[in-house]
Amino acid sequence: MSTVWITLIVAVALYALRLSGFVLPEAALPRGTESALRFVPVATLTALIVSGLAARPEESTPRLLALGVAAAIAWRSGVAWLCLGCGMGVYWLARLL
Amino acid sequence: MRAPASEGYVPRRERNVVERSPAAETSRTRFLRGFGAMLPLWLGAIPVGVAYAVAARAAGIDTGPAQLMSLTVFSAAAQLSAVALIASGAAWPLIAGTALALNAQALLLGLAAARQTRPSLPARLLAAAFLTDAAYAVTASGRRFTLAGLLGAGVSMYLAWNLGTALGLAAGGALPSSRRLGLDFVAPLMFLIVLVPLVRGRAALCAVAVAAIAAWLLPHVVPAGVAVLGAGLAGSLAGAAWQRRDAGGRAAAPPDPRAVEGA
């Protein structure tokens, strides 16, 4: 399937999700669900990072190093471009060594 | 795009208040205040938009579809995961499922916003299109939570996001071979940058740990895209279980305004 079709499907799905909170009655969401929903993005982001690492085993050392540095900077400063710049910098350096 | 703060989106109840009290602010003022409150976050959103564009080009996606994705999907995490999954040849249900999982919180934000503003149906339809974590957080940290303010913040972020994407795509042609530069690493780095501000409290840490272990083990038994969704599900259930176990569970913190667009 073409990238454009996939894009449109994802767009419609996300719009439906964003709209669902605005149109659903409050009672529609049981308490337990609400608690689990908060952790879905956290867990999915983690899974994406780990699966990205697992997919490129030959590069795992420079990538782990760079992720560690970027995580530390994100924790301390939260400035996205700084984390990204330092992360890529460490990654390129570690690949050269 | 229609003028988002026109009278049509103001609930009747509020409209009367505006008419009676000349000091009361119009929804136009609220929209503009929301728009302005988001401006400092442009500094974070534009580089992320550039990074998304670079990741999309590295995944072999053309300029047009890459910009179309920013115009229609409008979520950093969903778009970065989509380009990574498209590059790995994943099927569309997995790509859509991952995008939904990454934005699961939008459901809660929409519920909270609707509860506080009780908007008309057209207002709901419009506000939903521009709803992100960052817009919600900026609006919630203001003096009063209004739908016009939320919309202003959302539209502001939408412009920044698409501007960043366009800049990244324009600069993309100047970059040497993305494979040699390892530019596909931009996507996991961005996931990490979105993730870190979200990890607060032991329950979130538990979700991260379980998701990481599951994402490491699952690809041995199921396809990669399924493994990501499965690990995400396992992690979120573990986080929720931990929170329930914690005596009463402290009230969850509101979204962090520092968080970059659309986590």
HADDOCK unambig.tbl for C-alpha pairs under 7 A between the chains (distance, minus, plus):
assign (segid A and resid 3 and name CA) (segid B and resid 65 and name CA) 6.73 0.50 0.50
assign (segid A and resid 4 and name CA) (segid B and resid 65 and name CA) 5.76 0.50 0.50
assign (segid A and resid 6 and name CA) (segid B and resid 92 and name CA) 6.02 0.50 0.50
assign (segid A and resid 7 and name CA) (segid B and resid 69 and name CA) 5.72 0.50 0.50
assign (segid A and resid 10 and name CA) (segid B and resid 73 and name CA) 6.64 0.50 0.50
assign (segid A and resid 10 and name CA) (segid B and resid 96 and name CA) 5.01 0.50 0.50
assign (segid A and resid 10 and name CA) (segid B and resid 99 and name CA) 6.92 0.50 0.50
assign (segid A and resid 11 and name CA) (segid B and resid 72 and name CA) 5.48 0.50 0.50
assign (segid A and resid 11 and name CA) (segid B and resid 73 and name CA) 4.37 0.50 0.50
assign (segid A and resid 13 and name CA) (segid B and resid 96 and name CA) 6.89 0.50 0.50
assign (segid A and resid 14 and name CA) (segid B and resid 73 and name CA) 6.87 0.50 0.50
assign (segid A and resid 14 and name CA) (segid B and resid 100 and name CA) 6.18 0.50 0.50
assign (segid A and resid 15 and name CA) (segid B and resid 128 and name CA) 6.82 0.50 0.50
assign (segid A and resid 15 and name CA) (segid B and resid 129 and name CA) 6.09 0.50 0.50
assign (segid A and resid 17 and name CA) (segid B and resid 106 and name CA) 6.81 0.50 0.50
assign (segid A and resid 17 and name CA) (segid B and resid 107 and name CA) 6.13 0.50 0.50
assign (segid A and resid 18 and name CA) (segid B and resid 106 and name CA) 5.38 0.50 0.50
assign (segid A and resid 18 and name CA) (segid B and resid 107 and name CA) 5.85 0.50 0.50
assign (segid A and resid 18 and name CA) (segid B and resid 110 and name CA) 6.39 0.50 0.50
assign (segid A and resid 18 and name CA) (segid B and resid 128 and name CA) 5.17 0.50 0.50
assign (segid A and resid 18 and name CA) (segid B and resid 131 and name CA) 6.60 0.50 0.50
assign (segid A and resid 19 and name CA) (segid B and resid 110 and name CA) 6.92 0.50 0.50
assign (segid A and resid 19 and name CA) (segid B and resid 125 and name CA) 6.65 0.50 0.50
assign (segid A and resid 19 and name CA) (segid B and resid 128 and name CA) 4.87 0.50 0.50
assign (segid A and resid 20 and name CA) (segid B and resid 107 and name CA) 6.19 0.50 0.50
assign (segid A and resid 21 and name CA) (segid B and resid 107 and name CA) 4.44 0.50 0.50
assign (segid A and resid 21 and name CA) (segid B and resid 108 and name CA) 6.15 0.50 0.50
assign (segid A and resid 21 and name CA) (segid B and resid 109 and name CA) 6.86 0.50 0.50
assign (segid A and resid 21 and name CA) (segid B and resid 110 and name CA) 3.97 0.50 0.50
assign (segid A and resid 21 and name CA) (segid B and resid 111 and name CA) 4.26 0.50 0.50
assign (segid A and resid 22 and name CA) (segid B and resid 110 and name CA) 4.79 0.50 0.50
assign (segid A and resid 22 and name CA) (segid B and resid 111 and name CA) 5.46 0.50 0.50
assign (segid A and resid 22 and name CA) (segid B and resid 114 and name CA) 5.30 0.50 0.50
assign (segid A and resid 22 and name CA) (segid B and resid 124 and name CA) 5.95 0.50 0.50
assign (segid A and resid 26 and name CA) (segid B and resid 111 and name CA) 6.79 0.50 0.50
assign (segid A and resid 35 and name CA) (segid B and resid 240 and name CA) 5.48 0.50 0.50
assign (segid A and resid 36 and name CA) (segid B and resid 236 and name CA) 5.52 0.50 0.50
assign (segid A and resid 36 and name CA) (segid B and resid 237 and name CA) 5.80 0.50 0.50
assign (segid A and resid 36 and name CA) (segid B and resid 239 and name CA) 6.99 0.50 0.50
assign (segid A and resid 36 and name CA) (segid B and resid 240 and name CA) 4.76 0.50 0.50
assign (segid A and resid 37 and name CA) (segid B and resid 104 and name CA) 5.90 0.50 0.50
assign (segid A and resid 37 and name CA) (segid B and resid 105 and name CA) 6.17 0.50 0.50
assign (segid A and resid 38 and name CA) (segid B and resid 105 and name CA) 5.81 0.50 0.50
assign (segid A and resid 39 and name CA) (segid B and resid 204 and name CA) 6.59 0.50 0.50
assign (segid A and resid 39 and name CA) (segid B and resid 207 and name CA) 6.67 0.50 0.50
assign (segid A and resid 39 and name CA) (segid B and resid 236 and name CA) 4.57 0.50 0.50
assign (segid A and resid 39 and name CA) (segid B and resid 239 and name CA) 6.20 0.50 0.50
assign (segid A and resid 40 and name CA) (segid B and resid 101 and name CA) 5.91 0.50 0.50
assign (segid A and resid 40 and name CA) (segid B and resid 102 and name CA) 6.67 0.50 0.50
assign (segid A and resid 40 and name CA) (segid B and resid 104 and name CA) 6.31 0.50 0.50
assign (segid A and resid 40 and name CA) (segid B and resid 232 and name CA) 6.09 0.50 0.50
assign (segid A and resid 40 and name CA) (segid B and resid 233 and name CA) 6.64 0.50 0.50
assign (segid A and resid 40 and name CA) (segid B and resid 236 and name CA) 4.88 0.50 0.50
assign (segid A and resid 41 and name CA) (segid B and resid 101 and name CA) 5.93 0.50 0.50
assign (segid A and resid 41 and name CA) (segid B and resid 102 and name CA) 4.27 0.50 0.50
assign (segid A and resid 41 and name CA) (segid B and resid 103 and name CA) 6.23 0.50 0.50
assign (segid A and resid 41 and name CA) (segid B and resid 104 and name CA) 6.40 0.50 0.50
assign (segid A and resid 42 and name CA) (segid B and resid 195 and name CA) 6.11 0.50 0.50
assign (segid A and resid 42 and name CA) (segid B and resid 198 and name CA) 6.63 0.50 0.50
assign (segid A and resid 42 and name CA) (segid B and resid 208 and name CA) 6.60 0.50 0.50
assign (segid A and resid 43 and name CA) (segid B and resid 207 and name CA) 5.59 0.50 0.50
assign (segid A and resid 43 and name CA) (segid B and resid 208 and name CA) 5.37 0.50 0.50
assign (segid A and resid 43 and name CA) (segid B and resid 211 and name CA) 5.28 0.50 0.50
assign (segid A and resid 43 and name CA) (segid B and resid 232 and name CA) 4.55 0.50 0.50
assign (segid A and resid 43 and name CA) (segid B and resid 235 and name CA) 4.98 0.50 0.50
assign (segid A and resid 43 and name CA) (segid B and resid 236 and name CA) 5.69 0.50 0.50
assign (segid A and resid 44 and name CA) (segid B and resid 101 and name CA) 6.67 0.50 0.50
assign (segid A and resid 44 and name CA) (segid B and resid 102 and name CA) 6.17 0.50 0.50
assign (segid A and resid 44 and name CA) (segid B and resid 228 and name CA) 6.64 0.50 0.50
assign (segid A and resid 44 and name CA) (segid B and resid 229 and name CA) 6.75 0.50 0.50
assign (segid A and resid 44 and name CA) (segid B and resid 231 and name CA) 6.94 0.50 0.50
assign (segid A and resid 44 and name CA) (segid B and resid 232 and name CA) 4.12 0.50 0.50
assign (segid A and resid 45 and name CA) (segid B and resid 102 and name CA) 6.98 0.50 0.50
assign (segid A and resid 45 and name CA) (segid B and resid 191 and name CA) 5.82 0.50 0.50
assign (segid A and resid 45 and name CA) (segid B and resid 195 and name CA) 6.35 0.50 0.50
assign (segid A and resid 46 and name CA) (segid B and resid 208 and name CA) 5.92 0.50 0.50
assign (segid A and resid 46 and name CA) (segid B and resid 211 and name CA) 6.18 0.50 0.50
assign (segid A and resid 46 and name CA) (segid B and resid 212 and name CA) 5.87 0.50 0.50
assign (segid A and resid 47 and name CA) (segid B and resid 211 and name CA) 5.56 0.50 0.50
assign (segid A and resid 47 and name CA) (segid B and resid 212 and name CA) 5.59 0.50 0.50
assign (segid A and resid 47 and name CA) (segid B and resid 215 and name CA) 5.10 0.50 0.50
assign (segid A and resid 47 and name CA) (segid B and resid 228 and name CA) 5.25 0.50 0.50
assign (segid A and resid 47 and name CA) (segid B and resid 231 and name CA) 5.88 0.50 0.50
assign (segid A and resid 47 and name CA) (segid B and resid 232 and name CA) 6.06 0.50 0.50
assign (segid A and resid 48 and name CA) (segid B and resid 228 and name CA) 6.06 0.50 0.50
assign (segid A and resid 49 and name CA) (segid B and resid 188 and name CA) 5.19 0.50 0.50
assign (segid A and resid 49 and name CA) (segid B and resid 191 and name CA) 6.68 0.50 0.50
assign (segid A and resid 50 and name CA) (segid B and resid 212 and name CA) 6.03 0.50 0.50
assign (segid A and resid 50 and name CA) (segid B and resid 215 and name CA) 6.08 0.50 0.50
assign (segid A and resid 50 and name CA) (segid B and resid 216 and name CA) 6.44 0.50 0.50
assign (segid A and resid 51 and name CA) (segid B and resid 215 and name CA) 5.89 0.50 0.50
assign (segid A and resid 51 and name CA) (segid B and resid 216 and name CA) 6.62 0.50 0.50
assign (segid A and resid 51 and name CA) (segid B and resid 228 and name CA) 6.99 0.50 0.50
assign (segid A and resid 52 and name CA) (segid B and resid 188 and name CA) 6.71 0.50 0.50
assign (segid A and resid 54 and name CA) (segid B and resid 216 and name CA) 6.92 0.50 0.50
assign (segid A and resid 67 and name CA) (segid B and resid 189 and name CA) 6.51 0.50 0.50
assign (segid A and resid 71 and name CA) (segid B and resid 192 and name CA) 6.67 0.50 0.50
assign (segid A and resid 71 and name CA) (segid B and resid 193 and name CA) 6.97 0.50 0.50
assign (segid A and resid 71 and name CA) (segid B and resid 196 and name CA) 6.72 0.50 0.50
assign (segid A and resid 74 and name CA) (segid B and resid 193 and name CA) 5.99 0.50 0.50
assign (segid A and resid 74 and name CA) (segid B and resid 196 and name CA) 6.36 0.50 0.50
assign (segid A and resid 75 and name CA) (segid B and resid 196 and name CA) 6.26 0.50 0.50
assign (segid A and resid 75 and name CA) (segid B and resid 197 and name CA) 6.95 0.50 0.50
assign (segid A and resid 78 and name CA) (segid B and resid 258 and name CA) 6.55 0.50 0.50
assign (segid A and resid 79 and name CA) (segid B and resid 44 and name CA) 6.71 0.50 0.50
assign (segid A and resid 80 and name CA) (segid B and resid 44 and name CA) 5.74 0.50 0.50
assign (segid A and resid 80 and name CA) (segid B and resid 193 and name CA) 6.41 0.50 0.50
assign (segid A and resid 81 and name CA) (segid B and resid 44 and name CA) 6.75 0.50 0.50
assign (segid A and resid 81 and name CA) (segid B and resid 47 and name CA) 5.81 0.50 0.50
assign (segid A and resid 84 and name CA) (segid B and resid 189 and name CA) 6.51 0.50 0.50
assign (segid A and resid 87 and name CA) (segid B and resid 189 and name CA) 6.97 0.50 0.50
